Amino acid sequence: MQQAKALKDKVDTPRHKEVVLKEHVQPWIDTTFTITVNIEGNLIHIQGMHAQIQGSTLDIEVTEE
């Protein structure tokens, strides 16, 4: 019976550490994901604006000739 308890303790200790670590790290992972999504959205917006500006610049250059 003590062998089973010792084995269970050996298995439970790493599992407990994993659960505690995950609980502490998960909010950071969620925040990082949110920030990354926002940055990607901003980059897409900036790329669209850049394309519009480039298109406007090309129009201006063509009409100036």
KEKE-895272 format. One record per residue: x, y, z of N, C-alpha, C, O in turn. Coordinates in Angstrom, 3 decimals, padded with zeros to 6 digits, always signed. Layout:
<nodes>
<node n_c1="X" n_c2="Y" n_c3="Z" ca_c1="X" ca_c2="Y" ca_c3="Z" c_c1="X" c_c2="Y" c_c3="Z" o_c1="X" o_c2="Y" o_c3="Z"/>
...
</nodes>
This chain:
<nodes>
<node n_c1="+000.816" n_c2="-001.188" n_c3="+000.000" ca_c1="+000.000" ca_c2="+000.000" ca_c3="+000.000" c_c1="+000.859" c_c2="+001.250" c_c3="+000.000" o_c1="+000.534" o_c2="+002.224" o_c3="-000.679"/>
<node n_c1="+001.965" n_c2="+001.236" n_c3="+000.763" ca_c1="+002.840" ca_c2="+002.399" ca_c3="+000.812" c_c1="+003.562" c_c2="+002.606" c_c3="-000.524" o_c1="+003.854" o_c2="+003.736" o_c3="-000.915"/>
<node n_c1="+003.842" n_c2="+001.511" n_c3="-001.210" ca_c1="+004.484" ca_c2="+001.628" ca_c3="-002.520" c_c1="+003.555" c_c2="+002.342" c_c3="-003.505" o_c1="+003.988" o_c2="+003.189" o_c3="-004.287"/>
<node n_c1="+002.281" n_c2="+001.987" n_c3="-003.449" ca_c1="+001.313" ca_c2="+002.635" ca_c3="-004.330" c_c1="+001.207" c_c2="+004.119" c_c3="-004.015" o_c1="+001.135" o_c2="+004.943" o_c3="-004.927"/>
<node n_c1="+001.196" n_c2="+004.470" n_c3="-002.724" ca_c1="+001.117" ca_c2="+005.873" ca_c3="-002.322" c_c1="+002.379" c_c2="+006.620" c_c3="-002.745" o_c1="+002.291" o_c2="+007.756" o_c3="-003.211"/>
<node n_c1="+003.538" n_c2="+006.009" n_c3="-002.594" ca_c1="+004.800" ca_c2="+006.638" ca_c3="-002.997" c_c1="+004.815" c_c2="+006.877" c_c3="-004.508" o_c1="+005.241" o_c2="+007.933" o_c3="-004.977"/>
<node n_c1="+004.347" n_c2="+005.885" n_c3="-005.258" ca_c1="+004.279" ca_c2="+006.030" ca_c3="-006.713" c_c1="+003.299" c_c2="+007.127" c_c3="-007.103" o_c1="+003.569" o_c2="+007.925" o_c3="-008.000"/>
<node n_c1="+002.156" n_c2="+007.159" n_c3="-006.418" ca_c1="+001.145" ca_c2="+008.198" ca_c3="-006.692" c_c1="+001.715" c_c2="+009.575" c_c3="-006.392" o_c1="+001.482" o_c2="+010.514" o_c3="-007.153"/>
<node n_c1="+002.456" n_c2="+009.715" n_c3="-005.300" ca_c1="+003.069" ca_c2="+010.994" ca_c3="-004.946" c_c1="+004.093" c_c2="+011.422" c_c3="-006.000" o_c1="+004.197" o_c2="+012.604" o_c3="-006.327"/>
<node n_c1="+004.846" n_c2="+010.457" n_c3="-006.527" ca_c1="+005.829" ca_c2="+010.764" ca_c3="-007.564" c_c1="+005.154" c_c2="+011.280" c_c3="-008.826" o_c1="+005.682" o_c2="+012.171" o_c3="-009.493"/>
<node n_c1="+004.006" n_c2="+010.736" n_c3="-009.153" ca_c1="+003.269" ca_c2="+011.145" ca_c3="-010.346" c_c1="+002.522" c_c2="+012.452" c_c3="-010.079" o_c1="+002.494" o_c2="+013.333" o_c3="-010.938"/>
<node n_c1="+001.920" n_c2="+012.585" n_c3="-008.905" ca_c1="+001.121" ca_c2="+013.761" ca_c3="-008.584" c_c1="+001.955" c_c2="+015.032" c_c3="-008.456" o_c1="+001.491" o_c2="+016.108" o_c3="-008.835"/>
<node n_c1="+003.173" n_c2="+014.931" n_c3="-007.933" ca_c1="+003.997" ca_c2="+016.119" ca_c3="-007.732" c_c1="+004.321" c_c2="+016.828" c_c3="-009.052" o_c1="+004.104" o_c2="+018.036" o_c3="-009.147"/>
<node n_c1="+004.826" n_c2="+016.136" n_c3="-010.064" ca_c1="+005.072" ca_c2="+016.832" ca_c3="-011.337" c_c1="+003.778" c_c2="+017.337" c_c3="-011.975" o_c1="+003.755" o_c2="+018.419" o_c3="-012.561"/>
<node n_c1="+002.710" n_c2="+016.562" n_c3="-011.862" ca_c1="+001.423" ca_c2="+016.986" ca_c3="-012.434" c_c1="+000.934" c_c2="+018.248" c_c3="-011.728" o_c1="+000.428" o_c2="+019.165" o_c3="-012.374"/>
<node n_c1="+001.083" n_c2="+018.296" n_c3="-010.409" ca_c1="+000.674" ca_c2="+019.476" ca_c3="-009.641" c_c1="+001.506" c_c2="+020.689" c_c3="-010.062" o_c1="+000.964" o_c2="+021.780" o_c3="-010.237"/>
<node n_c1="+002.802" n_c2="+020.507" n_c3="-010.223" ca_c1="+003.671" ca_c2="+021.601" ca_c3="-010.665" c_c1="+003.262" c_c2="+022.103" c_c3="-012.038" o_c1="+003.255" o_c2="+023.308" o_c3="-012.292"/>
<node n_c1="+002.919" n_c2="+021.170" n_c3="-012.926" ca_c1="+002.489" ca_c2="+021.544" ca_c3="-014.274" c_c1="+001.211" c_c2="+022.378" c_c3="-014.229" o_c1="+001.100" o_c2="+023.390" o_c3="-014.921"/>
<node n_c1="+000.255" n_c2="+021.953" n_c3="-013.416" ca_c1="-001.019" ca_c2="+022.672" ca_c3="-013.309" c_c1="-000.799" c_c2="+024.070" c_c3="-012.734" o_c1="-001.353" o_c2="+025.044" o_c3="-013.243"/>
<node n_c1="+000.004" n_c2="+024.172" n_c3="-011.684" ca_c1="+000.266" ca_c2="+025.476" ca_c3="-011.068" c_c1="+000.983" c_c2="+026.393" c_c3="-012.057" o_c1="+000.633" o_c2="+027.566" o_c3="-012.185"/>
<node n_c1="+001.971" n_c2="+025.866" n_c3="-012.743" ca_c1="+002.708" ca_c2="+026.654" ca_c3="-013.719" c_c1="+001.783" c_c2="+027.140" c_c3="-014.833" o_c1="+001.839" o_c2="+028.301" o_c3="-015.237"/>
<node n_c1="+000.940" n_c2="+026.248" n_c3="-015.318" ca_c1="+000.011" ca_c2="+026.606" ca_c3="-016.384" c_c1="-000.947" c_c2="+027.705" c_c3="-015.930" o_c1="-001.258" o_c2="+028.614" o_c3="-016.700"/>
<node n_c1="-001.418" n_c2="+027.629" n_c3="-014.681" ca_c1="-002.319" ca_c2="+028.648" ca_c3="-014.151" c_c1="-001.638" c_c2="+030.013" c_c3="-014.096" o_c1="-002.281" o_c2="+031.037" o_c3="-014.328"/>
<node n_c1="-000.355" n_c2="+030.033" n_c3="-013.794" ca_c1="+000.367" ca_c2="+031.302" ca_c3="-013.696" c_c1="+000.790" c_c2="+031.841" c_c3="-015.059" o_c1="+000.865" o_c2="+033.055" o_c3="-015.249"/>
<node n_c1="+001.064" n_c2="+030.958" n_c3="-015.995" ca_c1="+001.563" ca_c2="+031.370" ca_c3="-017.305" c_c1="+000.426" c_c2="+031.674" c_c3="-018.288" o_c1="+000.596" o_c2="+032.507" o_c3="-019.178"/>
<node n_c1="-000.715" n_c2="+031.022" n_c3="-018.143" ca_c1="-001.798" ca_c2="+031.166" ca_c3="-019.112" c_c1="-002.247" c_c2="+032.618" c_c3="-019.295" o_c1="-002.476" o_c2="+033.022" o_c3="-020.435"/>
<node n_c1="-002.387" n_c2="+033.428" n_c3="-018.236" ca_c1="-002.763" ca_c2="+034.828" ca_c3="-018.468" c_c1="-001.745" c_c2="+035.580" c_c3="-019.330" o_c1="-002.123" o_c2="+036.433" o_c3="-020.134"/>
<node n_c1="-000.473" n_c2="+035.270" n_c3="-019.168" ca_c1="+000.556" ca_c2="+035.902" ca_c3="-019.997" c_c1="+000.414" c_c2="+035.466" c_c3="-021.446" o_c1="+000.563" o_c2="+036.278" o_c3="-022.359"/>
<node n_c1="+000.126" n_c2="+034.191" n_c3="-021.660" ca_c1="-000.064" ca_c2="+033.677" ca_c3="-023.015" c_c1="-001.271" c_c2="+034.346" c_c3="-023.660" o_c1="-001.208" o_c2="+034.753" o_c3="-024.820"/>
<node n_c1="-002.365" n_c2="+034.460" n_c3="-022.919" ca_c1="-003.564" ca_c2="+035.103" ca_c3="-023.451" c_c1="-003.305" c_c2="+036.564" c_c3="-023.806" o_c1="-003.736" o_c2="+037.036" o_c3="-024.859"/>
<node n_c1="-002.599" n_c2="+037.283" n_c3="-022.924" ca_c1="-002.283" ca_c2="+038.683" ca_c3="-023.178" c_c1="-001.384" c_c2="+038.824" c_c3="-024.403" o_c1="-001.590" o_c2="+039.706" o_c3="-025.236"/>
<node n_c1="-000.399" n_c2="+037.957" n_c3="-024.502" ca_c1="+000.514" ca_c2="+037.987" ca_c3="-025.648" c_c1="-000.237" c_c2="+037.727" c_c3="-026.937" o_c1="+000.029" o_c2="+038.373" o_c3="-027.951"/>
<node n_c1="-001.171" n_c2="+036.791" n_c3="-026.914" ca_c1="-001.975" ca_c2="+036.490" ca_c3="-028.100" c_c1="-002.799" c_c2="+037.712" c_c3="-028.500" o_c1="-002.863" o_c2="+038.056" o_c3="-029.680"/>
<node n_c1="-003.426" n_c2="+038.364" n_c3="-027.530" ca_c1="-004.243" ca_c2="+039.552" ca_c3="-027.809" c_c1="-003.393" c_c2="+040.658" c_c3="-028.419" o_c1="-003.795" o_c2="+041.284" o_c3="-029.399"/>
<node n_c1="-002.232" n_c2="+040.898" n_c3="-027.848" ca_c1="-001.335" ca_c2="+041.933" ca_c3="-028.367" c_c1="-000.895" c_c2="+041.597" c_c3="-029.788" o_c1="-000.865" o_c2="+042.469" o_c3="-030.656"/>
<node n_c1="-000.556" n_c2="+040.337" n_c3="-030.024" ca_c1="-000.114" ca_c2="+039.913" ca_c3="-031.350" c_c1="-001.220" c_c2="+040.115" c_c3="-032.381" o_c1="-000.957" o_c2="+040.588" o_c3="-033.487"/>
<node n_c1="-002.440" n_c2="+039.764" n_c3="-032.033" ca_c1="-003.572" ca_c2="+039.936" ca_c3="-032.952" c_c1="-003.772" c_c2="+041.417" c_c3="-033.253" o_c1="-004.023" o_c2="+041.789" o_c3="-034.400"/>
<node n_c1="-003.661" n_c2="+042.267" n_c3="-032.226" ca_c1="-003.814" ca_c2="+043.708" ca_c3="-032.445" c_c1="-002.710" c_c2="+044.257" c_c3="-033.348" o_c1="-002.978" o_c2="+045.077" o_c3="-034.226"/>
<node n_c1="-001.492" n_c2="+043.816" n_c3="-033.140" ca_c1="-000.381" ca_c2="+044.270" ca_c3="-033.977" c_c1="-000.596" c_c2="+043.831" c_c3="-035.424" o_c1="-000.385" o_c2="+044.614" o_c3="-036.350"/>
<node n_c1="-001.014" n_c2="+042.585" n_c3="-035.616" ca_c1="-001.256" ca_c2="+042.100" ca_c3="-036.974" c_c1="-002.364" c_c2="+042.897" c_c3="-037.647" o_c1="-002.271" o_c2="+043.212" o_c3="-038.834"/>
<node n_c1="-003.416" n_c2="+043.227" n_c3="-036.893" ca_c1="-004.498" ca_c2="+044.046" ca_c3="-037.440" c_c1="-004.003" c_c2="+045.419" c_c3="-037.834" o_c1="-004.364" o_c2="+045.933" o_c3="-038.892"/>
<node n_c1="-003.177" n_c2="+046.018" n_c3="-036.989" ca_c1="-002.611" ca_c2="+047.335" ca_c3="-037.305" c_c1="-001.710" c_c2="+047.270" c_c3="-038.530" o_c1="-001.732" o_c2="+048.179" o_c3="-039.360"/>
<node n_c1="-000.916" n_c2="+046.205" n_c3="-038.656" ca_c1="-000.050" ca_c2="+046.059" ca_c3="-039.825" c_c1="-000.866" c_c2="+045.949" c_c3="-041.110" o_c1="-000.514" o_c2="+046.543" o_c3="-042.129"/>
<node n_c1="-001.937" n_c2="+045.199" n_c3="-041.057" ca_c1="-002.796" ca_c2="+045.065" ca_c3="-042.237" c_c1="-003.384" c_c2="+046.422" c_c3="-042.608" o_c1="-003.444" o_c2="+046.782" o_c3="-043.784"/>
<node n_c1="-003.817" n_c2="+047.172" n_c3="-041.594" ca_c1="-004.371" ca_c2="+048.511" ca_c3="-041.826" c_c1="-003.307" c_c2="+049.433" c_c3="-042.441" o_c1="-003.586" o_c2="+050.151" o_c3="-043.401"/>
<node n_c1="-002.112" n_c2="+049.411" n_c3="-041.896" ca_c1="-001.021" ca_c2="+050.248" ca_c3="-042.409" c_c1="-000.656" c_c2="+049.848" c_c3="-043.838" o_c1="-000.401" o_c2="+050.710" o_c3="-044.679"/>
<node n_c1="-000.630" n_c2="+048.547" n_c3="-044.112" ca_c1="-000.322" ca_c2="+048.094" ca_c3="-045.472" c_c1="-001.381" c_c2="+048.588" c_c3="-046.461" o_c1="-001.060" o_c2="+048.980" o_c3="-047.582"/>
<node n_c1="-002.633" n_c2="+048.563" n_c3="-046.036" ca_c1="-003.706" ca_c2="+049.070" ca_c3="-046.894" c_c1="-003.544" c_c2="+050.558" c_c3="-047.149" o_c1="-003.703" o_c2="+051.020" o_c3="-048.279"/>
<node n_c1="-003.226" n_c2="+051.313" n_c3="-046.092" ca_c1="-003.016" ca_c2="+052.751" ca_c3="-046.260" c_c1="-001.816" c_c2="+053.016" c_c3="-047.171" o_c1="-001.847" o_c2="+053.921" o_c3="-048.005"/>
<node n_c1="-000.764" n_c2="+052.222" n_c3="-047.003" ca_c1="+000.427" ca_c2="+052.382" ca_c3="-047.837" c_c1="+000.089" c_c2="+052.133" c_c3="-049.303" o_c1="+000.531" o_c2="+052.868" o_c3="-050.185"/>
<node n_c1="-000.691" n_c2="+051.099" n_c3="-049.550" ca_c1="-001.088" ca_c2="+050.791" ca_c3="-050.925" c_c1="-001.913" c_c2="+051.931" c_c3="-051.511" o_c1="-001.744" o_c2="+052.280" o_c3="-052.679"/>
<node n_c1="-002.803" n_c2="+052.513" n_c3="-050.711" ca_c1="-003.611" ca_c2="+053.640" ca_c3="-051.187" c_c1="-002.721" c_c2="+054.843" c_c3="-051.494" o_c1="-002.894" o_c2="+055.512" o_c3="-052.513"/>
<node n_c1="-001.775" n_c2="+055.104" n_c3="-050.608" ca_c1="-000.868" ca_c2="+056.236" ca_c3="-050.817" c_c1="-000.024" c_c2="+056.003" c_c3="-052.059" o_c1="+000.159" o_c2="+056.914" o_c3="-052.866"/>
<node n_c1="+000.483" n_c2="+054.806" n_c3="-052.218" ca_c1="+001.278" ca_c2="+054.478" ca_c3="-053.399" c_c1="+000.432" c_c2="+054.658" c_c3="-054.660" o_c1="+000.913" o_c2="+055.180" o_c3="-055.665"/>
<node n_c1="-000.815" n_c2="+054.229" n_c3="-054.604" ca_c1="-001.707" ca_c2="+054.391" ca_c3="-055.744" c_c1="-001.948" c_c2="+055.858" c_c3="-056.039" o_c1="-001.967" o_c2="+056.260" o_c3="-057.202"/>
<node n_c1="-002.133" n_c2="+056.659" n_c3="-055.008" ca_c1="-002.344" ca_c2="+058.097" ca_c3="-055.185" c_c1="-001.087" c_c2="+058.743" c_c3="-055.738" o_c1="-001.172" o_c2="+059.617" o_c3="-056.601"/>
<node n_c1="+000.065" n_c2="+058.334" n_c3="-055.263" ca_c1="+001.330" ca_c2="+058.897" ca_c3="-055.731" c_c1="+001.531" c_c2="+058.561" c_c3="-057.208" o_c1="+001.994" o_c2="+059.404" o_c3="-057.977"/>
<node n_c1="+001.193" n_c2="+057.358" n_c3="-057.601" ca_c1="+001.338" ca_c2="+056.967" ca_c3="-058.994" c_c1="+000.400" c_c2="+057.792" c_c3="-059.866" o_c1="+000.773" o_c2="+058.191" o_c3="-060.969"/>
<node n_c1="-000.816" n_c2="+058.051" n_c3="-059.381" ca_c1="-001.767" ca_c2="+058.860" ca_c3="-060.131" c_c1="-001.234" c_c2="+060.277" c_c3="-060.327" o_c1="-001.352" o_c2="+060.850" o_c3="-061.411"/>
<node n_c1="-000.653" n_c2="+060.831" n_c3="-059.277" ca_c1="-000.107" ca_c2="+062.188" ca_c3="-059.328" c_c1="+001.060" c_c2="+062.238" c_c3="-060.308" o_c1="+001.156" o_c2="+063.167" o_c3="-061.110"/>
<node n_c1="+001.948" n_c2="+061.244" n_c3="-060.249" ca_c1="+003.109" ca_c2="+061.213" ca_c3="-061.127" c_c1="+002.683" c_c2="+061.071" c_c3="-062.563" o_c1="+003.298" o_c2="+061.683" o_c3="-063.437"/>
<node n_c1="+001.674" n_c2="+060.302" n_c3="-062.847" ca_c1="+001.205" ca_c2="+060.093" ca_c3="-064.216" c_c1="+000.587" c_c2="+061.383" c_c3="-064.746" o_c1="+000.818" o_c2="+061.748" o_c3="-065.899"/>
<node n_c1="-000.192" n_c2="+062.076" n_c3="-063.922" ca_c1="-000.847" ca_c2="+063.301" ca_c3="-064.396" c_c1="+000.129" c_c2="+064.455" c_c3="-064.545" o_c1="-000.131" o_c2="+065.377" o_c3="-065.318"/>
<node n_c1="+001.246" n_c2="+064.431" n_c3="-063.825" ca_c1="+002.224" ca_c2="+065.507" ca_c3="-063.916" c_c1="+003.009" c_c2="+065.423" c_c3="-065.214" o_c1="+003.511" o_c2="+066.441" o_c3="-065.690"/>
<node n_c1="+003.126" n_c2="+064.263" n_c3="-065.784" ca_c1="+003.908" ca_c2="+064.087" ca_c3="-067.005" c_c1="+003.185" c_c2="+064.709" c_c3="-068.116" o_c1="+003.659" o_c2="+064.684" o_c3="-069.252"/>
</nodes>
